Amino acid sequence: MSNVATLTVNGQTIELPIIESVEGDRGIDIRQLRQKTGCITYDPGYGNTGSCKSAIAYMDGEKGILRYRGIPIEDLATHSSFVETAYLVINGELPTREQLNRTSVQLNDHSLVHEDMQIFYQNFPRASHPMGILSAMVNALRSFYPELIASDKDFEEVYVRLISKIRTMASVSYKISRGHKVEYPRPDYTYCANFLNMMFNTPVKPYILRKELVRALNVFWILHADHEQNCSTAVVRSVGSAQTNIYASISAGISALWGDLHGGANQAVIQMLIDIHEKGVKVKDVIKRAKDKNDPFRLMGFGHRVYKTYDPRAKIMKKNCHDVLDRLNYEDPLLDIAMELEQIAISDPYFIDHNLYPNVDFYSGIMLRAMGIPTNMFTVMFAIGRLPGWIAQWRENMQDAEQRLTRPRQVYSGYTERPYIPIDER
Ligand code: CMC
């Protein structure tokens, strides 16, 4: 295979080097393009643009493959824990038992949030969306904790602090939104068990931990741990490229994730299913609307920029969702509606032609609902899971000597120069 691409612009032919990948798309190196041709590329949404070299996650959208640091998502979901997977994503290798124990100890050591931060929570209006609160609180961490990323050891402290505190901050925001007493983390509980306990334990009704729910939560967060250059990760890298601190960069990523087309889809899916269930909207009418070009409505939890087949995470999530509902003996009419929607959509020519299949968000909300997580916290759950990926990608970007300040160009489409006309003459 040639390692050079040729491009002819206005009769002038130039050669552009091709950057080899280990697997997947190779990259045409266009760094000299503008200088040599006076042209730039035009690629809204960056669907054909490689913004970095990365060794963290690999996806094959045609085959439905996702691996973290080379390890298939299926293996991690079966055998790993979220903390172990987070370690892998951030450090590049699976931890030894000693390293994993050390990480667990550090997660406990950093699990409290500064008491002064509780005042912030109290002052958000009651109707605030938890994603807005989370983004603000993660940004505020910079005011309470030094950034310290000079050495690997310092960085370890920063990332463990982030992973530990985001879980505490999310559960504190839930407790305060309900007007309940905040539940502090317990050093004898694992990461996921602690989260469930902090969310649901109350002085009047002790929360009974169920190991199958703890496992299901581990799987949920493992499935979200990284997804290469998705919208929020690209934002984290982009903000970090200005040498912005890690807390502010991740806070921006949380904001990006909030959107309905990205992480917010898990909440939007449930809303769509509730509308069908409660407002008597017919499944076939939902499908009809999703196919109507004159209607902005989309089938939420369907489609993906990269996956042109069933999202491998969705397969695992679907099973995880069924398992949780079975174990809890929880009957949710939304699950039946979701399965009916899926069945109709995957055999409909529109969805087949457009390669639209369920993505990770299609079944996740139903599982979270059964676990007791309120709908407006679904995207927060996604954010907690995605944190290791954001941390790893932020760092990789910082350490990559080829990276520069993110600054795309544009193809200008406005007025050419024209005179200023004083207001009375207009
Ligand atoms: N329902 C109906 N039509 C769709 C859908 C959908 N969910 N998704 C894409 N299409 C159609 C779209 O109308 C377009 O049709 P045409 O070519 O005839 O004009 C075609 O498919 C391509 O759509 P696109 O918007 O150019 O594709 P994209 O790669 O920019 O969008 C997406 C990817 C995820 C934004 C989109 O599929 C979507 O809006 N899905 C619903 C929201 C959703 O579930 N988001 C969660 C994504 S997975 C979690 C994550 O990692 O963020």
Boltz pocket constraint, residues with backbone or C-beta under 6 A from the ligand:
constraints:
  - pocket:
      binder: B
      contacts: [[A, 45], [A, 227], [A, 230], [A, 260], [A, 261], [A, 262], [A, 263], [A, 265], [A, 290], [A, 291], [A, 297], [A, 298], [A, 299], [A, 300], [A, 301], [A, 302], [A, 303], [A, 304], [A, 305], [A, 306], [A, 354], [A, 356], [A, 359], [A, 360], [A, 361]]
      max_distance: 6.0
